[in-house]
Amino acid sequence: MSPAAPPSRPPPSGVDGATYAVVVLTAMNLLNYVDRWVPSAVKDLFKKDLGLTDQQTALPLSAFIIVYMLASPVFGSLAERGPRKLLVGAGVAIWSLATAGAALAGSFYALLVARALVGIGEAAYATIAPSLIADFFPPDKRNKVFTIFYVATPVGSAIGFALGGFLGEHWGWRAAFLAVGLPGLLVALLALTMKEPLRGRFDEKKVAPPPWSTALRTLAGHKQYVVTVAGYTAVTFATGGIADWLATFLSRHRGMALDQAGFLVGVVTVVGGLGGTVVGGLVADRAKRYTRQAYLAVSGLALIPAVVLTFVALYVAASPAVILGCILVAQFFLWAYNAPVNAIIVNAVDGSMRARAFGVSILCIHLFGDAASPPLIGEVSDRMNNLPLALGMVPVAIGVGAVIWIAGWRLLPDHAPESPAP
């Protein structure tokens, strides 16, 4: 007679299949940002080919973001009731096909529709992936895991700029869209091989998903969540604007070739963003020993040097080398918020509405953030014939984000969601 097996308990570092899931989801996050920023690297090419204005070149990004932010709460709701890995896989397949399909666009409106469809696919992934990670790892491990997961954001953005600029310069903007779109289909298939973790596995209480009216009241009453998303919105306004226009600024106003500008923007984004994401996540965990609201403290304080360096890059530095050096260090400080802020959001509520918390945050940060900033910068550039002046909105928005998060750090009481689980 064989001895009885010991009772199973979830290991403290995660659950079965957690590492594989993080690898697959991080690969998706990488491709997410590659596909998102390729249009910004080749905008002057399709501007000339399709006969567009500066404002029109920014509208495909806005179309993507508008659909993305509107679809995110819908997928958040679906994810709290249905199989999440299937929704994620379908989303990645949709955005990959839509990105490749933009290569066939023969008019401004065709390009607009193709980029809008990318938003549907990314909404499924971006809303659901954090809730999956939360069910693979307990609260005290999530900031570290999100540090790994969100490293793909600056790396993917950098690849998008560099690869887009290179392909666009040598083979045209259509080749750039096609080359970055199709690989996502393989990752979509990998999503189906992940394990589906038990929803709310590490929550103390298991509750049914509440109706939207209750969920929205809960989120609106959670001061830490509100302050976090408000600062996130201002920072997203800034990052969307500078990401969409920096390569064009260097090409037009600092005499750099388009492929060189895209490549160098990609390099400073990946180096600064990678370092900032990793160091920000590590410092935020250490800071919990010394101050309340440590995640908000690190995120807000890091934005102060980012404001100064962005201003210097746009209005003081004249040489491309100095500009890129300032942007690199600014990116380091700017990306320090990446893991801690998303850890606050995922820990703010239990598993019954975690995906919707991300869906609502995505709606807010893009509706008032990077859905508005690229076309607004383009509109001011068209009217004033002065792109550098229009880019002044970027350091101002970073400063607003700093004020909001620092105020939250100093004024909000400590919250249990930000503390390690006992």
PAVEXDREN-762435 format. One record per residue (C-alpha): x, y, z; residue in three letters; chain; residue number from 1. Coordinates in steps of 0.05 Angstrom, whole numbers. Layout:
<koldos>
> px; py; pz; rest; kette; nr
> X; Y; Z; ALA; A; NUM
...
</koldos>
This chain:
<koldos>
> px; py; pz; rest; kette; nr
> 0; 0; 0; MET; A; 1
> 32; 65; -23; SER; A; 2
> 35; 123; 26; PRO; A; 3
> -15; 178; 18; ALA; A; 4
> 10; 238; -21; ALA; A; 5
> 20; 301; 21; PRO; A; 6
> -32; 354; 12; PRO; A; 7
> -15; 402; -44; SER; A; 8
> -5; 475; -29; ARG; A; 9
> 12; 531; -78; PRO; A; 10
> 87; 544; -74; PRO; A; 11
> 104; 613; -47; PRO; A; 12
> 138; 636; -111; SER; A; 13
> 81; 620; -158; GLY; A; 14
> 43; 562; -189; VAL; A; 15
> 57; 508; -241; ASP; A; 16
> 69; 538; -310; GLY; A; 17
> 83; 607; -283; ALA; A; 18
> 152; 616; -313; THR; A; 19
> 130; 592; -382; TYR; A; 20
> 70; 639; -380; ALA; A; 21
> 114; 698; -362; VAL; A; 22
> 160; 683; -420; VAL; A; 23
> 103; 679; -469; VAL; A; 24
> 67; 740; -442; LEU; A; 25
> 132; 780; -442; THR; A; 26
> 144; 760; -515; ALA; A; 27
> 74; 786; -531; MET; A; 28
> 89; 851; -495; ASN; A; 29
> 152; 859; -536; LEU; A; 30
> 115; 850; -602; LEU; A; 31
> 60; 895; -576; ASN; A; 32
> 107; 954; -573; TYR; A; 33
> 145; 937; -636; VAL; A; 34
> 79; 939; -675; ASP; A; 35
> 56; 1002; -639; ARG; A; 36
> 115; 1047; -656; TRP; A; 37
> 134; 1026; -726; VAL; A; 38
> 86; 1078; -756; PRO; A; 39
> 121; 1133; -718; SER; A; 40
> 188; 1112; -747; ALA; A; 41
> 163; 1116; -819; VAL; A; 42
> 112; 1172; -815; LYS; A; 43
> 148; 1219; -862; ASP; A; 44
> 150; 1162; -914; LEU; A; 45
> 76; 1149; -915; PHE; A; 46
> 62; 1223; -907; LYS; A; 47
> 96; 1235; -975; LYS; A; 48
> 68; 1172; -1007; ASP; A; 49
> -5; 1185; -986; LEU; A; 50
> -2; 1262; -988; GLY; A; 51
> -17; 1275; -915; LEU; A; 52
> -8; 1332; -866; THR; A; 53
> 31; 1327; -800; ASP; A; 54
> -34; 1320; -762; GLN; A; 55
> -58; 1264; -808; GLN; A; 56
> 6; 1225; -797; THR; A; 57
> -9; 1223; -723; ALA; A; 58
> -82; 1202; -730; LEU; A; 59
> -69; 1128; -745; PRO; A; 60
> -36; 1123; -676; LEU; A; 61
> -96; 1159; -646; SER; A; 62
> -144; 1113; -682; ALA; A; 63
> -107; 1053; -653; PHE; A; 64
> -108; 1083; -583; ILE; A; 65
> -181; 1103; -585; ILE; A; 66
> -204; 1033; -605; VAL; A; 67
> -154; 1003; -556; TYR; A; 68
> -180; 1043; -497; MET; A; 69
> -254; 1032; -514; LEU; A; 70
> -245; 957; -524; ALA; A; 71
> -203; 947; -461; SER; A; 72
> -261; 950; -410; PRO; A; 73
> -300; 902; -454; VAL; A; 74
> -245; 851; -454; PHE; A; 75
> -235; 863; -380; GLY; A; 76
> -306; 842; -368; SER; A; 77
> -301; 781; -414; LEU; A; 78
> -237; 759; -379; ALA; A; 79
> -271; 754; -312; GLU; A; 80
> -318; 702; -339; ARG; A; 81
> -285; 666; -397; GLY; A; 82
> -220; 630; -415; PRO; A; 83
> -167; 683; -413; ARG; A; 84
> -113; 648; -453; LYS; A; 85
> -160; 640; -512; LEU; A; 86
> -178; 714; -510; LEU; A; 87
> -105; 733; -507; VAL; A; 88
> -86; 688; -565; GLY; A; 89
> -142; 715; -608; ALA; A; 90
> -122; 786; -591; GLY; A; 91
> -50; 776; -612; VAL; A; 92
> -71; 744; -677; ALA; A; 93
> -118; 802; -694; ILE; A; 94
> -67; 856; -680; TRP; A; 95
> -13; 819; -720; SER; A; 96
> -57; 811; -781; LEU; A; 97
> -79; 883; -776; ALA; A; 98
> -7; 908; -772; THR; A; 99
> 13; 868; -833; ALA; A; 100
> -51; 890; -868; GLY; A; 101
> -30; 963; -863; ALA; A; 102
> 22; 947; -916; ALA; A; 103
> -36; 942; -966; LEU; A; 104
> -65; 1011; -950; ALA; A; 105
> -74; 1055; -1011; GLY; A; 106
> -105; 1115; -977; SER; A; 107
> -105; 1152; -911; PHE; A; 108
> -172; 1120; -891; TYR; A; 109
> -148; 1049; -905; ALA; A; 110
> -87; 1061; -862; LEU; A; 111
> -132; 1090; -808; LEU; A; 112
> -177; 1028; -807; VAL; A; 113
> -118; 980; -806; ALA; A; 114
> -87; 1015; -746; ARG; A; 115
> -155; 1019; -711; ALA; A; 116
> -161; 943; -716; LEU; A; 117
> -94; 936; -682; VAL; A; 118
> -127; 968; -621; GLY; A; 119
> -178; 912; -615; ILE; A; 120
> -125; 858; -613; GLY; A; 121
> -80; 895; -564; GLU; A; 122
> -139; 910; -518; ALA; A; 123
> -150; 835; -507; ALA; A; 124
> -77; 824; -490; TYR; A; 125
> -60; 885; -449; ALA; A; 126
> -122; 880; -405; THR; A; 127
> -116; 806; -390; ILE; A; 128
> -42; 792; -385; ALA; A; 129
> -32; 828; -318; PRO; A; 130
> -90; 791; -287; SER; A; 131
> -60; 725; -310; LEU; A; 132
> 6; 743; -278; ILE; A; 133
> -29; 762; -214; ALA; A; 134
> -59; 692; -210; ASP; A; 135
> 8; 659; -223; PHE; A; 136
> 45; 698; -168; PHE; A; 137
> 27; 722; -97; PRO; A; 138
> 25; 797; -82; PRO; A; 139
> 95; 803; -53; ASP; A; 140
> 125; 773; -117; LYS; A; 141
> 85; 813; -168; ARG; A; 142
> 128; 876; -171; ASN; A; 143
> 189; 834; -187; LYS; A; 144
> 152; 795; -241; VAL; A; 145
> 123; 859; -270; PHE; A; 146
> 194; 886; -273; THR; A; 147
> 211; 829; -320; ILE; A; 148
> 146; 834; -359; PHE; A; 149
> 151; 910; -370; TYR; A; 150
> 224; 907; -391; VAL; A; 151
> 194; 887; -458; ALA; A; 152
> 160; 955; -464; THR; A; 153
> 223; 997; -477; PRO; A; 154
> 257; 940; -514; VAL; A; 155
> 198; 931; -560; GLY; A; 156
> 191; 1006; -571; SER; A; 157
> 265; 1010; -588; ALA; A; 158
> 259; 953; -638; ILE; A; 159
> 199; 986; -669; GLY; A; 160
> 235; 1051; -680; PHE; A; 161
> 301; 1020; -703; ALA; A; 162
> 273; 965; -746; LEU; A; 163
> 218; 1010; -774; GLY; A; 164
> 268; 1064; -793; GLY; A; 165
> 316; 1014; -824; PHE; A; 166
> 264; 976; -864; LEU; A; 167
> 229; 1040; -884; GLY; A; 168
> 293; 1073; -909; GLU; A; 169
> 315; 1013; -950; HIS; A; 170
> 251; 978; -971; TRP; A; 171
> 195; 1027; -957; GLY; A; 172
> 142; 1036; -903; TRP; A; 173
> 99; 979; -929; ARG; A; 174
> 155; 929; -919; ALA; A; 175
> 163; 954; -848; ALA; A; 176
> 90; 940; -830; PHE; A; 177
> 91; 871; -862; LEU; A; 178
> 156; 849; -830; ALA; A; 179
> 136; 867; -758; VAL; A; 180
> 64; 842; -763; GLY; A; 181
> 69; 770; -784; LEU; A; 182
> 114; 742; -728; PRO; A; 183
> 58; 755; -678; GLY; A; 184
> 18; 697; -706; LEU; A; 185
> 69; 648; -677; LEU; A; 186
> 64; 680; -608; VAL; A; 187
> -12; 677; -613; ALA; A; 188
> -7; 601; -620; LEU; A; 189
> 40; 597; -560; LEU; A; 190
> -14; 631; -517; ALA; A; 191
> -58; 569; -526; LEU; A; 192
> -4; 525; -494; THR; A; 193
> -3; 564; -429; MET; A; 194
> -38; 537; -367; LYS; A; 195
> -99; 575; -343; GLU; A; 196
> -89; 592; -269; PRO; A; 197
> -146; 592; -220; LEU; A; 198
> -177; 662; -220; ARG; A; 199
> -162; 698; -155; GLY; A; 200
> -118; 641; -131; ARG; A; 201
> -80; 683; -80; PHE; A; 202
> -139; 725; -57; ASP; A; 203
> -162; 715; 15; GLU; A; 204
> -235; 714; -6; LYS; A; 205
> -264; 687; -71; LYS; A; 206
> -322; 731; -95; VAL; A; 207
> -363; 732; -158; ALA; A; 208
> -349; 788; -208; PRO; A; 209
> -392; 848; -188; PRO; A; 210
> -434; 888; -238; PRO; A; 211
> -401; 946; -273; TRP; A; 212
> -436; 997; -229; SER; A; 213
> -407; 967; -166; THR; A; 214
> -338; 957; -198; ALA; A; 215
> -334; 1031; -219; LEU; A; 216
> -356; 1055; -151; ARG; A; 217
> -303; 1011; -119; THR; A; 218
> -248; 1038; -164; LEU; A; 219
> -270; 1110; -157; ALA; A; 220
> -269; 1103; -81; GLY; A; 221
> -199; 1073; -80; HIS; A; 222
> -156; 1136; -71; LYS; A; 223
> -91; 1101; -86; GLN; A; 224
> -118; 1073; -151; TYR; A; 225
> -146; 1141; -172; VAL; A; 226
> -81; 1179; -157; VAL; A; 227
> -40; 1125; -192; THR; A; 228
> -82; 1127; -255; VAL; A; 229
> -84; 1204; -256; ALA; A; 230
> -8; 1209; -255; GLY; A; 231
> -4; 1152; -305; TYR; A; 232
> -48; 1191; -352; THR; A; 233
> -3; 1252; -351; ALA; A; 234
> 59; 1210; -362; VAL; A; 235
> 25; 1172; -419; THR; A; 236
> 8; 1239; -452; PHE; A; 237
> 82; 1257; -450; ALA; A; 238
> 111; 1190; -471; THR; A; 239
> 61; 1183; -529; GLY; A; 240
> 79; 1252; -555; GLY; A; 241
> 154; 1245; -551; ILE; A; 242
> 154; 1174; -578; ALA; A; 243
> 112; 1193; -638; ASP; A; 244
> 151; 1256; -656; TRP; A; 245
> 223; 1250; -632; LEU; A; 246
> 251; 1215; -693; ALA; A; 247
> 216; 1265; -738; THR; A; 248
> 243; 1323; -696; PHE; A; 249
> 314; 1297; -703; LEU; A; 250
> 305; 1286; -778; SER; A; 251
> 274; 1354; -793; ARG; A; 252
> 308; 1400; -743; HIS; A; 253
> 375; 1367; -728; ARG; A; 254
> 395; 1342; -797; GLY; A; 255
> 394; 1267; -784; MET; A; 256
> 374; 1215; -836; ALA; A; 257
> 308; 1180; -822; LEU; A; 258
> 338; 1111; -812; ASP; A; 259
> 393; 1140; -767; GLN; A; 260
> 343; 1179; -726; ALA; A; 261
> 298; 1118; -717; GLY; A; 262
> 357; 1074; -698; PHE; A; 263
> 385; 1123; -647; LEU; A; 264
> 317; 1136; -616; VAL; A; 265
> 310; 1061; -610; GLY; A; 266
> 378; 1053; -577; VAL; A; 267
> 367; 1108; -525; VAL; A; 268
> 296; 1081; -512; THR; A; 269
> 320; 1010; -499; VAL; A; 270
> 381; 1029; -458; VAL; A; 271
> 346; 1082; -416; GLY; A; 272
> 279; 1045; -412; GLY; A; 273
> 310; 978; -395; LEU; A; 274
> 353; 1008; -341; GLY; A; 275
> 297; 1051; -313; GLY; A; 276
> 247; 994; -311; THR; A; 277
> 295; 946; -275; VAL; A; 278
> 324; 997; -226; VAL; A; 279
> 256; 1029; -213; GLY; A; 280
> 225; 961; -195; GLY; A; 281
> 283; 943; -149; LEU; A; 282
> 287; 1010; -115; VAL; A; 283
> 212; 1012; -103; ALA; A; 284
> 214; 946; -66; ASP; A; 285
> 273; 970; -24; ARG; A; 286
> 239; 1036; -9; ALA; A; 287
> 181; 1001; 27; LYS; A; 288
> 228; 995; 86; ARG; A; 289
> 235; 1070; 93; TYR; A; 290
> 170; 1105; 71; THR; A; 291
> 96; 1094; 62; ARG; A; 292
> 69; 1093; -9; GLN; A; 293
> 138; 1073; -33; ALA; A; 294
> 115; 1056; -103; TYR; A; 295
> 86; 1126; -113; LEU; A; 296
> 147; 1158; -81; ALA; A; 297
> 197; 1126; -128; VAL; A; 298
> 153; 1137; -189; SER; A; 299
> 140; 1211; -174; GLY; A; 300
> 210; 1231; -152; LEU; A; 301
> 241; 1199; -213; ALA; A; 302
> 201; 1244; -259; LEU; A; 303
> 235; 1308; -234; ILE; A; 304
> 302; 1297; -270; PRO; A; 305
> 263; 1271; -330; ALA; A; 306
> 228; 1339; -336; VAL; A; 307
> 294; 1377; -334; VAL; A; 308
> 330; 1332; -383; LEU; A; 309
> 273; 1331; -433; THR; A; 310
> 271; 1407; -433; PHE; A; 311
> 346; 1411; -444; VAL; A; 312
> 342; 1361; -502; ALA; A; 313
> 288; 1400; -538; LEU; A; 314
> 310; 1472; -526; TYR; A; 315
> 381; 1478; -501; VAL; A; 316
> 423; 1423; -533; ALA; A; 317
> 441; 1435; -606; ALA; A; 318
> 481; 1373; -625; SER; A; 319
> 445; 1307; -638; PRO; A; 320
> 494; 1271; -592; ALA; A; 321
> 478; 1316; -533; VAL; A; 322
> 404; 1312; -547; ILE; A; 323
> 405; 1236; -549; LEU; A; 324
> 447; 1234; -485; GLY; A; 325
> 396; 1277; -449; CYS; A; 326
> 339; 1235; -476; ILE; A; 327
> 374; 1170; -455; LEU; A; 328
> 381; 1193; -382; VAL; A; 329
> 311; 1223; -383; ALA; A; 330
> 284; 1156; -407; GLN; A; 331
> 319; 1121; -349; PHE; A; 332
> 283; 1164; -298; PHE; A; 333
> 218; 1165; -337; LEU; A; 334
> 212; 1089; -341; TRP; A; 335
> 224; 1079; -266; ALA; A; 336
> 148; 1080; -255; TYR; A; 337
> 135; 1021; -301; ASN; A; 338
> 134; 962; -253; ALA; A; 339
> 112; 997; -188; PRO; A; 340
> 53; 1034; -218; VAL; A; 341
> 26; 971; -251; ASN; A; 342
> 37; 932; -187; ALA; A; 343
> -6; 983; -150; ILE; A; 344
> -62; 974; -201; ILE; A; 345
> -60; 898; -200; VAL; A; 346
> -59; 896; -123; ASN; A; 347
> -114; 948; -115; ALA; A; 348
> -171; 899; -123; VAL; A; 349
> -184; 824; -118; ASP; A; 350
> -188; 775; -176; GLY; A; 351
> -262; 786; -187; SER; A; 352
> -249; 854; -220; MET; A; 353
> -174; 857; -232; ARG; A; 354
> -179; 854; -307; ALA; A; 355
> -232; 910; -306; ARG; A; 356
> -186; 952; -262; ALA; A; 357
> -134; 948; -317; PHE; A; 358
> -187; 959; -370; GLY; A; 359
> -210; 1024; -337; VAL; A; 360
> -139; 1047; -327; SER; A; 361
> -123; 1035; -400; ILE; A; 362
> -185; 1074; -420; LEU; A; 363
> -165; 1133; -377; CYS; A; 364
> -91; 1137; -393; ILE; A; 365
> -103; 1133; -467; HIS; A; 366
> -166; 1175; -472; LEU; A; 367
> -133; 1234; -438; PHE; A; 368
> -61; 1213; -453; GLY; A; 369
> -30; 1188; -518; ASP; A; 370
> -95; 1189; -558; ALA; A; 371
> -92; 1264; -552; ALA; A; 372
> -18; 1283; -551; SER; A; 373
> 8; 1262; -620; PRO; A; 374
> -46; 1295; -661; PRO; A; 375
> -47; 1356; -614; LEU; A; 376
> 28; 1364; -625; ILE; A; 377
> 17; 1355; -700; GLY; A; 378
> -39; 1407; -700; GLU; A; 379
> 4; 1459; -663; VAL; A; 380
> 62; 1443; -710; SER; A; 381
> 18; 1454; -771; ASP; A; 382
> -12; 1519; -746; ARG; A; 383
> 53; 1549; -718; MET; A; 384
> 100; 1516; -768; ASN; A; 385
> 141; 1500; -706; ASN; A; 386
> 149; 1428; -684; LEU; A; 387
> 198; 1444; -627; PRO; A; 388
> 147; 1492; -597; LEU; A; 389
> 92; 1440; -601; ALA; A; 390
> 137; 1389; -565; LEU; A; 391
> 139; 1435; -504; GLY; A; 392
> 76; 1399; -481; MET; A; 393
> 119; 1338; -465; VAL; A; 394
> 160; 1364; -405; PRO; A; 395
> 99; 1400; -378; VAL; A; 396
> 59; 1335; -377; ALA; A; 397
> 117; 1298; -343; ILE; A; 398
> 117; 1352; -289; GLY; A; 399
> 42; 1344; -278; VAL; A; 400
> 52; 1269; -268; GLY; A; 401
> 107; 1282; -218; ALA; A; 402
> 64; 1330; -177; VAL; A; 403
> 6; 1280; -175; ILE; A; 404
> 48; 1220; -153; TRP; A; 405
> 89; 1259; -102; ILE; A; 406
> 25; 1288; -73; ALA; A; 407
> -2; 1216; -67; GLY; A; 408
> 62; 1194; -33; TRP; A; 409
> 59; 1250; 19; ARG; A; 410
> -16; 1254; 31; LEU; A; 411
> -45; 1184; 24; LEU; A; 412
> -41; 1135; 83; PRO; A; 413
> -5; 1070; 72; ASP; A; 414
> -46; 1017; 38; HIS; A; 415
> -46; 942; 49; ALA; A; 416
> -44; 927; -26; PRO; A; 417
> 25; 959; -30; GLU; A; 418
> 53; 917; 27; SER; A; 419
> 79; 846; 20; PRO; A; 420
> 31; 790; 37; ALA; A; 421
> 42; 762; 107; PRO; A; 422
</koldos>
